[in-house]
Amino acid sequence: MNGEIYLSGEDVCKLLHVSKRTLQQYRDDSILPYVQIAGKIIYKESDILTILERNYVSAKPK
């Protein structure tokens, strides 16, 4: 679909190292955008990467 990569909930959980329940909470709190088609929830890889980049905090040098 327009060259976009879509990830399953399981893929996103592994990528973010979170549980399925935490992923659901992220959806409920509108933290992660998602697409629901016929009951199946998928996530655009570019949306996940954008959110990670937007919330990136670099370590302070010692």
mmCIF file of the N, C-alpha and C atoms, coordinates in Angstrom:
data_MODEL
# 
_entry.id   MODEL 
# 
loop_
_atom_site.group_PDB 
_atom_site.id 
_atom_site.type_symbol 
_atom_site.label_atom_id 
_atom_site.label_alt_id 
_atom_site.label_comp_id 
_atom_site.label_asym_id 
_atom_site.label_entity_id 
_atom_site.label_seq_id 
_atom_site.pdbx_PDB_ins_code 
_atom_site.Cartn_x 
_atom_site.Cartn_y 
_atom_site.Cartn_z 
_atom_site.occupancy 
_atom_site.B_iso_or_equiv 
_atom_site.pdbx_formal_charge 
_atom_site.auth_seq_id 
_atom_site.auth_comp_id 
_atom_site.auth_asym_id 
_atom_site.auth_atom_id 
_atom_site.pdbx_PDB_model_num 
ATOM 1   N N  . MET A 1 1  ? 0.841   -1.184 0.000  1.00 0.00 ? 1  MET A N  1 
ATOM 2   C CA . MET A 1 1  ? 0.000   0.000  0.000  1.00 0.00 ? 1  MET A CA 1 
ATOM 3   C C  . MET A 1 1  ? 0.882   1.241  0.000  1.00 0.00 ? 1  MET A C  1 
ATOM 4   N N  . ASN A 1 2  ? 1.081   1.793  -1.165 1.00 0.00 ? 2  ASN A N  1 
ATOM 5   C CA . ASN A 1 2  ? 1.896   2.995  -1.354 1.00 0.00 ? 2  ASN A CA 1 
ATOM 6   C C  . ASN A 1 2  ? 3.312   2.848  -0.807 1.00 0.00 ? 2  ASN A C  1 
ATOM 7   N N  . GLY A 1 3  ? 3.844   1.637  -0.807 1.00 0.00 ? 3  GLY A N  1 
ATOM 8   C CA . GLY A 1 3  ? 5.203   1.414  -0.338 1.00 0.00 ? 3  GLY A CA 1 
ATOM 9   C C  . GLY A 1 3  ? 5.362   1.443  1.178  1.00 0.00 ? 3  GLY A C  1 
ATOM 10  N N  . GLU A 1 4  ? 4.251   1.573  1.878  1.00 0.00 ? 4  GLU A N  1 
ATOM 11  C CA . GLU A 1 4  ? 4.284   1.637  3.347  1.00 0.00 ? 4  GLU A CA 1 
ATOM 12  C C  . GLU A 1 4  ? 4.352   0.225  3.923  1.00 0.00 ? 4  GLU A C  1 
ATOM 13  N N  . ILE A 1 5  ? 5.112   0.081  5.003  1.00 0.00 ? 5  ILE A N  1 
ATOM 14  C CA . ILE A 1 5  ? 5.204   -1.201 5.702  1.00 0.00 ? 5  ILE A CA 1 
ATOM 15  C C  . ILE A 1 5  ? 4.284   -1.134 6.913  1.00 0.00 ? 5  ILE A C  1 
ATOM 16  N N  . TYR A 1 6  ? 3.443   -2.145 7.063  1.00 0.00 ? 6  TYR A N  1 
ATOM 17  C CA . TYR A 1 6  ? 2.533   -2.220 8.199  1.00 0.00 ? 6  TYR A CA 1 
ATOM 18  C C  . TYR A 1 6  ? 2.965   -3.348 9.121  1.00 0.00 ? 6  TYR A C  1 
ATOM 19  N N  . LEU A 1 7  ? 2.866   -3.088 10.411 1.00 0.00 ? 7  LEU A N  1 
ATOM 20  C CA . LEU A 1 7  ? 3.297   -4.050 11.420 1.00 0.00 ? 7  LEU A CA 1 
ATOM 21  C C  . LEU A 1 7  ? 2.097   -4.554 12.220 1.00 0.00 ? 7  LEU A C  1 
ATOM 22  N N  . SER A 1 8  ? 2.172   -5.800 12.633 1.00 0.00 ? 8  SER A N  1 
ATOM 23  C CA . SER A 1 8  ? 1.136   -6.353 13.508 1.00 0.00 ? 8  SER A CA 1 
ATOM 24  C C  . SER A 1 8  ? 1.397   -5.880 14.937 1.00 0.00 ? 8  SER A C  1 
ATOM 25  N N  . GLY A 1 9  ? 0.427   -6.074 15.790 1.00 0.00 ? 9  GLY A N  1 
ATOM 26  C CA . GLY A 1 9  ? 0.592   -5.726 17.195 1.00 0.00 ? 9  GLY A CA 1 
ATOM 27  C C  . GLY A 1 9  ? 1.757   -6.483 17.817 1.00 0.00 ? 9  GLY A C  1 
ATOM 28  N N  . GLU A 1 10 ? 1.900   -7.734 17.445 1.00 0.00 ? 10 GLU A N  1 
ATOM 29  C CA . GLU A 1 10 ? 3.005   -8.551 17.976 1.00 0.00 ? 10 GLU A CA 1 
ATOM 30  C C  . GLU A 1 10 ? 4.350   -7.969 17.559 1.00 0.00 ? 10 GLU A C  1 
ATOM 31  N N  . ASP A 1 11 ? 4.448   -7.532 16.303 1.00 0.00 ? 11 ASP A N  1 
ATOM 32  C CA . ASP A 1 11 ? 5.690   -6.924 15.818 1.00 0.00 ? 11 ASP A CA 1 
ATOM 33  C C  . ASP A 1 11 ? 6.015   -5.650 16.596 1.00 0.00 ? 11 ASP A C  1 
ATOM 34  N N  . VAL A 1 12 ? 5.002   -4.824 16.844 1.00 0.00 ? 12 VAL A N  1 
ATOM 35  C CA . VAL A 1 12 ? 5.213   -3.566 17.559 1.00 0.00 ? 12 VAL A CA 1 
ATOM 36  C C  . VAL A 1 12 ? 5.613   -3.840 19.010 1.00 0.00 ? 12 VAL A C  1 
ATOM 37  N N  . CYS A 1 13 ? 4.980   -4.829 19.627 1.00 0.00 ? 13 CYS A N  1 
ATOM 38  C CA . CYS A 1 13 ? 5.348   -5.203 21.004 1.00 0.00 ? 13 CYS A CA 1 
ATOM 39  C C  . CYS A 1 13 ? 6.821   -5.591 21.082 1.00 0.00 ? 13 CYS A C  1 
ATOM 40  N N  . LYS A 1 14 ? 7.280   -6.381 20.121 1.00 0.00 ? 14 LYS A N  1 
ATOM 41  C CA . LYS A 1 14 ? 8.689   -6.798 20.105 1.00 0.00 ? 14 LYS A CA 1 
ATOM 42  C C  . LYS A 1 14 ? 9.597   -5.599 19.857 1.00 0.00 ? 14 LYS A C  1 
ATOM 43  N N  . LEU A 1 15 ? 9.210   -4.739 18.934 1.00 0.00 ? 15 LEU A N  1 
ATOM 44  C CA . LEU A 1 15 ? 10.019  -3.573 18.594 1.00 0.00 ? 15 LEU A CA 1 
ATOM 45  C C  . LEU A 1 15 ? 10.179  -2.626 19.778 1.00 0.00 ? 15 LEU A C  1 
ATOM 46  N N  . LEU A 1 16 ? 9.088   -2.400 20.512 1.00 0.00 ? 16 LEU A N  1 
ATOM 47  C CA . LEU A 1 16 ? 9.100   -1.456 21.626 1.00 0.00 ? 16 LEU A CA 1 
ATOM 48  C C  . LEU A 1 16 ? 9.386   -2.113 22.972 1.00 0.00 ? 16 LEU A C  1 
ATOM 49  N N  . HIS A 1 17 ? 9.455   -3.446 22.985 1.00 0.00 ? 17 HIS A N  1 
ATOM 50  C CA . HIS A 1 17 ? 9.673   -4.200 24.231 1.00 0.00 ? 17 HIS A CA 1 
ATOM 51  C C  . HIS A 1 17 ? 8.580   -3.894 25.257 1.00 0.00 ? 17 HIS A C  1 
ATOM 52  N N  . VAL A 1 18 ? 7.325   -3.995 24.802 1.00 0.00 ? 18 VAL A N  1 
ATOM 53  C CA . VAL A 1 18 ? 6.175   -3.770 25.686 1.00 0.00 ? 18 VAL A CA 1 
ATOM 54  C C  . VAL A 1 18 ? 5.211   -4.945 25.557 1.00 0.00 ? 18 VAL A C  1 
ATOM 55  N N  . SER A 1 19 ? 4.310   -5.050 26.524 1.00 0.00 ? 19 SER A N  1 
ATOM 56  C CA . SER A 1 19 ? 3.309   -6.122 26.502 1.00 0.00 ? 19 SER A CA 1 
ATOM 57  C C  . SER A 1 19 ? 2.139   -5.720 25.598 1.00 0.00 ? 19 SER A C  1 
ATOM 58  N N  . LYS A 1 20 ? 1.288   -6.691 25.292 1.00 0.00 ? 20 LYS A N  1 
ATOM 59  C CA . LYS A 1 20 ? 0.092   -6.407 24.498 1.00 0.00 ? 20 LYS A CA 1 
ATOM 60  C C  . LYS A 1 20 ? -0.815  -5.421 25.218 1.00 0.00 ? 20 LYS A C  1 
ATOM 61  N N  . ARG A 1 21 ? -0.885  -5.541 26.532 1.00 0.00 ? 21 ARG A N  1 
ATOM 62  C CA . ARG A 1 21 ? -1.722  -4.634 27.329 1.00 0.00 ? 21 ARG A CA 1 
ATOM 63  C C  . ARG A 1 21 ? -1.193  -3.203 27.271 1.00 0.00 ? 21 ARG A C  1 
ATOM 64  N N  . THR A 1 22 ? 0.117   -3.049 27.335 1.00 0.00 ? 22 THR A N  1 
ATOM 65  C CA . THR A 1 22 ? 0.718   -1.717 27.236 1.00 0.00 ? 22 THR A CA 1 
ATOM 66  C C  . THR A 1 22 ? 0.453   -1.123 25.859 1.00 0.00 ? 22 THR A C  1 
ATOM 67  N N  . LEU A 1 23 ? 0.565   -1.942 24.829 1.00 0.00 ? 23 LEU A N  1 
ATOM 68  C CA . LEU A 1 23 ? 0.286   -1.480 23.473 1.00 0.00 ? 23 LEU A CA 1 
ATOM 69  C C  . LEU A 1 23 ? -1.167  -1.010 23.358 1.00 0.00 ? 23 LEU A C  1 
ATOM 70  N N  . GLN A 1 24 ? -2.082  -1.751 23.964 1.00 0.00 ? 24 GLN A N  1 
ATOM 71  C CA . GLN A 1 24 ? -3.490  -1.352 23.970 1.00 0.00 ? 24 GLN A CA 1 
ATOM 72  C C  . GLN A 1 24 ? -3.660  -0.015 24.691 1.00 0.00 ? 24 GLN A C  1 
ATOM 73  N N  . GLN A 1 25 ? -2.943  0.171  25.792 1.00 0.00 ? 25 GLN A N  1 
ATOM 74  C CA . GLN A 1 25 ? -3.029  1.432  26.532 1.00 0.00 ? 25 GLN A CA 1 
ATOM 75  C C  . GLN A 1 25 ? -2.505  2.590  25.689 1.00 0.00 ? 25 GLN A C  1 
ATOM 76  N N  . TYR A 1 26 ? -1.440  2.357  24.924 1.00 0.00 ? 26 TYR A N  1 
ATOM 77  C CA . TYR A 1 26 ? -0.917  3.384  24.017 1.00 0.00 ? 26 TYR A CA 1 
ATOM 78  C C  . TYR A 1 26 ? -1.972  3.780  22.988 1.00 0.00 ? 26 TYR A C  1 
ATOM 79  N N  . ARG A 1 27 ? -2.728  2.801  22.492 1.00 0.00 ? 27 ARG A N  1 
ATOM 80  C CA . ARG A 1 27 ? -3.823  3.107  21.550 1.00 0.00 ? 27 ARG A CA 1 
ATOM 81  C C  . ARG A 1 27 ? -4.907  3.899  22.250 1.00 0.00 ? 27 ARG A C  1 
ATOM 82  N N  . ASP A 1 28 ? -5.310  3.448  23.440 1.00 0.00 ? 28 ASP A N  1 
ATOM 83  C CA . ASP A 1 28 ? -6.381  4.118  24.192 1.00 0.00 ? 28 ASP A CA 1 
ATOM 84  C C  . ASP A 1 28 ? -6.017  5.564  24.531 1.00 0.00 ? 28 ASP A C  1 
ATOM 85  N N  . ASP A 1 29 ? -4.742  5.803  24.809 1.00 0.00 ? 29 ASP A N  1 
ATOM 86  C CA . ASP A 1 29 ? -4.269  7.137  25.178 1.00 0.00 ? 29 ASP A CA 1 
ATOM 87  C C  . ASP A 1 29 ? -3.854  7.965  23.960 1.00 0.00 ? 29 ASP A C  1 
ATOM 88  N N  . SER A 1 30 ? -4.105  7.443  22.770 1.00 0.00 ? 30 SER A N  1 
ATOM 89  C CA . SER A 1 30 ? -3.762  8.117  21.496 1.00 0.00 ? 30 SER A CA 1 
ATOM 90  C C  . SER A 1 30 ? -2.275  8.421  21.382 1.00 0.00 ? 30 SER A C  1 
ATOM 91  N N  . ILE A 1 31 ? -1.448  7.536  21.912 1.00 0.00 ? 31 ILE A N  1 
ATOM 92  C CA . ILE A 1 31 ? -0.001  7.687  21.805 1.00 0.00 ? 31 ILE A CA 1 
ATOM 93  C C  . ILE A 1 31 ? 0.480   7.135  20.468 1.00 0.00 ? 31 ILE A C  1 
ATOM 94  N N  . LEU A 1 32 ? -0.082  6.000  20.068 1.00 0.00 ? 32 LEU A N  1 
ATOM 95  C CA . LEU A 1 32 ? 0.279   5.382  18.798 1.00 0.00 ? 32 LEU A CA 1 
ATOM 96  C C  . LEU A 1 32 ? -0.913  5.382  17.847 1.00 0.00 ? 32 LEU A C  1 
ATOM 97  N N  . PRO A 1 33 ? -0.727  5.908  16.650 1.00 0.00 ? 33 PRO A N  1 
ATOM 98  C CA . PRO A 1 33 ? -1.795  5.812  15.651 1.00 0.00 ? 33 PRO A CA 1 
ATOM 99  C C  . PRO A 1 33 ? -1.861  4.382  15.109 1.00 0.00 ? 33 PRO A C  1 
ATOM 100 N N  . TYR A 1 34 ? -3.038  3.981  14.677 1.00 0.00 ? 34 TYR A N  1 
ATOM 101 C CA . TYR A 1 34 ? -3.218  2.626  14.161 1.00 0.00 ? 34 TYR A CA 1 
ATOM 102 C C  . TYR A 1 34 ? -4.333  2.611  13.127 1.00 0.00 ? 34 TYR A C  1 
ATOM 103 N N  . VAL A 1 35 ? -4.417  1.499  12.402 1.00 0.00 ? 35 VAL A N  1 
ATOM 104 C CA . VAL A 1 35 ? -5.463  1.278  11.416 1.00 0.00 ? 35 VAL A CA 1 
ATOM 105 C C  . VAL A 1 35 ? -6.188  0.006  11.825 1.00 0.00 ? 35 VAL A C  1 
ATOM 106 N N  . GLN A 1 36 ? -7.509  0.054  11.797 1.00 0.00 ? 36 GLN A N  1 
ATOM 107 C CA . GLN A 1 36 ? -8.287  -1.144 12.106 1.00 0.00 ? 36 GLN A CA 1 
ATOM 108 C C  . GLN A 1 36 ? -9.095  -1.532 10.877 1.00 0.00 ? 36 GLN A C  1 
ATOM 109 N N  . ILE A 1 37 ? -8.840  -2.736 10.399 1.00 0.00 ? 37 ILE A N  1 
ATOM 110 C CA . ILE A 1 37 ? -9.532  -3.261 9.223  1.00 0.00 ? 37 ILE A CA 1 
ATOM 111 C C  . ILE A 1 37 ? -10.132 -4.603 9.595  1.00 0.00 ? 37 ILE A C  1 
ATOM 112 N N  . ALA A 1 38 ? -11.449 -4.669 9.548  1.00 0.00 ? 38 ALA A N  1 
ATOM 113 C CA . ALA A 1 38 ? -12.172 -5.909 9.854  1.00 0.00 ? 38 ALA A CA 1 
ATOM 114 C C  . ALA A 1 38 ? -11.719 -6.515 11.176 1.00 0.00 ? 38 ALA A C  1 
ATOM 115 N N  . GLY A 1 39 ? -11.546 -5.676 12.180 1.00 0.00 ? 39 GLY A N  1 
ATOM 116 C CA . GLY A 1 39 ? -11.178 -6.159 13.511 1.00 0.00 ? 39 GLY A CA 1 
ATOM 117 C C  . GLY A 1 39 ? -9.692  -6.363 13.719 1.00 0.00 ? 39 GLY A C  1 
ATOM 118 N N  . LYS A 1 40 ? -8.903  -6.291 12.659 1.00 0.00 ? 40 LYS A N  1 
ATOM 119 C CA . LYS A 1 40 ? -7.454  -6.470 12.745 1.00 0.00 ? 40 LYS A CA 1 
ATOM 120 C C  . LYS A 1 40 ? -6.808  -5.100 12.887 1.00 0.00 ? 40 LYS A C  1 
ATOM 121 N N  . ILE A 1 41 ? -5.940  -4.947 13.872 1.00 0.00 ? 41 ILE A N  1 
ATOM 122 C CA . ILE A 1 41 ? -5.254  -3.678 14.113 1.00 0.00 ? 41 ILE A CA 1 
ATOM 123 C C  . ILE A 1 41 ? -3.822  -3.791 13.608 1.00 0.00 ? 41 ILE A C  1 
ATOM 124 N N  . ILE A 1 42 ? -3.435  -2.808 12.778 1.00 0.00 ? 42 ILE A N  1 
ATOM 125 C CA . ILE A 1 42 ? -2.075  -2.758 12.255 1.00 0.00 ? 42 ILE A CA 1 
ATOM 126 C C  . ILE A 1 42 ? -1.524  -1.345 12.440 1.00 0.00 ? 42 ILE A C  1 
ATOM 127 N N  . TYR A 1 43 ? -0.204  -1.245 12.364 1.00 0.00 ? 43 TYR A N  1 
ATOM 128 C CA . TYR A 1 43 ? 0.484   0.017  12.633 1.00 0.00 ? 43 TYR A CA 1 
ATOM 129 C C  . TYR A 1 43 ? 1.428   0.322  11.479 1.00 0.00 ? 43 TYR A C  1 
ATOM 130 N N  . LYS A 1 44 ? 1.470   1.582  11.057 1.00 0.00 ? 44 LYS A N  1 
ATOM 131 C CA . LYS A 1 44 ? 2.412   1.987  10.018 1.00 0.00 ? 44 LYS A CA 1 
ATOM 132 C C  . LYS A 1 44 ? 3.794   2.103  10.644 1.00 0.00 ? 44 LYS A C  1 
ATOM 133 N N  . GLU A 1 45 ? 4.757   1.442  10.022 1.00 0.00 ? 45 GLU A N  1 
ATOM 134 C CA . GLU A 1 45 ? 6.122   1.472  10.537 1.00 0.00 ? 45 GLU A CA 1 
ATOM 135 C C  . GLU A 1 45 ? 6.638   2.912  10.617 1.00 0.00 ? 45 GLU A C  1 
ATOM 136 N N  . SER A 1 46 ? 6.315   3.731  9.639  1.00 0.00 ? 46 SER A N  1 
ATOM 137 C CA . SER A 1 46 ? 6.794   5.120  9.638  1.00 0.00 ? 46 SER A CA 1 
ATOM 138 C C  . SER A 1 46 ? 6.228   5.906  10.822 1.00 0.00 ? 46 SER A C  1 
ATOM 139 N N  . ASP A 1 47 ? 4.987   5.617  11.232 1.00 0.00 ? 47 ASP A N  1 
ATOM 140 C CA . ASP A 1 47 ? 4.401   6.284  12.408 1.00 0.00 ? 47 ASP A CA 1 
ATOM 141 C C  . ASP A 1 47 ? 5.155   5.917  13.677 1.00 0.00 ? 47 ASP A C  1 
ATOM 142 N N  . ILE A 1 48 ? 5.500   4.649  13.803 1.00 0.00 ? 48 ILE A N  1 
ATOM 143 C CA . ILE A 1 48 ? 6.233   4.181  14.988 1.00 0.00 ? 48 ILE A CA 1 
ATOM 144 C C  . ILE A 1 48 ? 7.603   4.857  15.049 1.00 0.00 ? 48 ILE A C  1 
ATOM 145 N N  . LEU A 1 49 ? 8.303   4.893  13.914 1.00 0.00 ? 49 LEU A N  1 
ATOM 146 C CA . LEU A 1 49 ? 9.628   5.504  13.877 1.00 0.00 ? 49 LEU A CA 1 
ATOM 147 C C  . LEU A 1 49 ? 9.557   7.003  14.154 1.00 0.00 ? 49 LEU A C  1 
ATOM 148 N N  . THR A 1 50 ? 8.539   7.675  13.644 1.00 0.00 ? 50 THR A N  1 
ATOM 149 C CA . THR A 1 50 ? 8.368   9.108  13.886 1.00 0.00 ? 50 THR A CA 1 
ATOM 150 C C  . THR A 1 50 ? 8.177   9.386  15.370 1.00 0.00 ? 50 THR A C  1 
ATOM 151 N N  . ILE A 1 51 ? 7.356   8.592  16.028 1.00 0.00 ? 51 ILE A N  1 
ATOM 152 C CA . ILE A 1 51 ? 7.108   8.784  17.456 1.00 0.00 ? 51 ILE A CA 1 
ATOM 153 C C  . ILE A 1 51 ? 8.374   8.521  18.266 1.00 0.00 ? 51 ILE A C  1 
ATOM 154 N N  . LEU A 1 52 ? 9.121   7.494  17.894 1.00 0.00 ? 52 LEU A N  1 
ATOM 155 C CA . LEU A 1 52 ? 10.376  7.216  18.587 1.00 0.00 ? 52 LEU A CA 1 
ATOM 156 C C  . LEU A 1 52 ? 11.361  8.373  18.422 1.00 0.00 ? 52 LEU A C  1 
ATOM 157 N N  . GLU A 1 53 ? 11.472  8.900  17.218 1.00 0.00 ? 53 GLU A N  1 
ATOM 158 C CA . GLU A 1 53 ? 12.390  10.018 16.968 1.00 0.00 ? 53 GLU A CA 1 
ATOM 159 C C  . GLU A 1 53 ? 11.938  11.273 17.711 1.00 0.00 ? 53 GLU A C  1 
ATOM 160 N N  . ARG A 1 54 ? 10.647  11.538 17.730 1.00 0.00 ? 54 ARG A N  1 
ATOM 161 C CA . ARG A 1 54 ? 10.108  12.729 18.377 1.00 0.00 ? 54 ARG A CA 1 
ATOM 162 C C  . ARG A 1 54 ? 10.351  12.698 19.890 1.00 0.00 ? 54 ARG A C  1 
ATOM 163 N N  . ASN A 1 55 ? 10.374  11.519 20.474 1.00 0.00 ? 55 ASN A N  1 
ATOM 164 C CA . ASN A 1 55 ? 10.516  11.396 21.920 1.00 0.00 ? 55 ASN A CA 1 
ATOM 165 C C  . ASN A 1 55 ? 11.909  10.962 22.355 1.00 0.00 ? 55 ASN A C  1 
ATOM 166 N N  . TYR A 1 56 ? 12.846  10.988 21.435 1.00 0.00 ? 56 TYR A N  1 
ATOM 167 C CA . TYR A 1 56 ? 14.216  10.581 21.733 1.00 0.00 ? 56 TYR A CA 1 
ATOM 168 C C  . TYR A 1 56 ? 14.876  11.578 22.677 1.00 0.00 ? 56 TYR A C  1 
ATOM 169 N N  . VAL A 1 57 ? 15.500  11.049 23.695 1.00 0.00 ? 57 VAL A N  1 
ATOM 170 C CA . VAL A 1 57 ? 16.261  11.875 24.638 1.00 0.00 ? 57 VAL A CA 1 
ATOM 171 C C  . VAL A 1 57 ? 17.673  11.318 24.677 1.00 0.00 ? 57 VAL A C  1 
ATOM 172 N N  . SER A 1 58 ? 18.647  12.127 24.287 1.00 0.00 ? 58 SER A N  1 
ATOM 173 C CA . SER A 1 58 ? 20.020  11.634 24.260 1.00 0.00 ? 58 SER A CA 1 
ATOM 174 C C  . SER A 1 58 ? 20.603  11.646 25.675 1.00 0.00 ? 58 SER A C  1 
ATOM 175 N N  . ALA A 1 59 ? 21.547  10.769 25.892 1.00 0.00 ? 59 ALA A N  1 
ATOM 176 C CA . ALA A 1 59 ? 22.203  10.679 27.189 1.00 0.00 ? 59 ALA A CA 1 
ATOM 177 C C  . ALA A 1 59 ? 23.097  11.899 27.375 1.00 0.00 ? 59 ALA A C  1 
ATOM 178 N N  . LYS A 1 60 ? 23.143  12.380 28.591 1.00 0.00 ? 60 LYS A N  1 
ATOM 179 C CA . LYS A 1 60 ? 23.999  13.531 28.911 1.00 0.00 ? 60 LYS A CA 1 
ATOM 180 C C  . LYS A 1 60 ? 25.440  13.036 29.013 1.00 0.00 ? 60 LYS A C  1 
ATOM 181 N N  . PRO A 1 61 ? 26.383  13.790 28.443 1.00 0.00 ? 61 PRO A N  1 
ATOM 182 C CA . PRO A 1 61 ? 27.788  13.375 28.565 1.00 0.00 ? 61 PRO A CA 1 
ATOM 183 C C  . PRO A 1 61 ? 28.263  13.508 30.016 1.00 0.00 ? 61 PRO A C  1 
ATOM 184 N N  . LYS A 1 62 ? 29.154  12.624 30.397 1.00 0.00 ? 62 LYS A N  1 
ATOM 185 C CA . LYS A 1 62 ? 29.672  12.616 31.772 1.00 0.00 ? 62 LYS A CA 1 
ATOM 186 C C  . LYS A 1 62 ? 30.699  13.669 31.982 1.00 0.00 ? 62 LYS A C  1 
# 
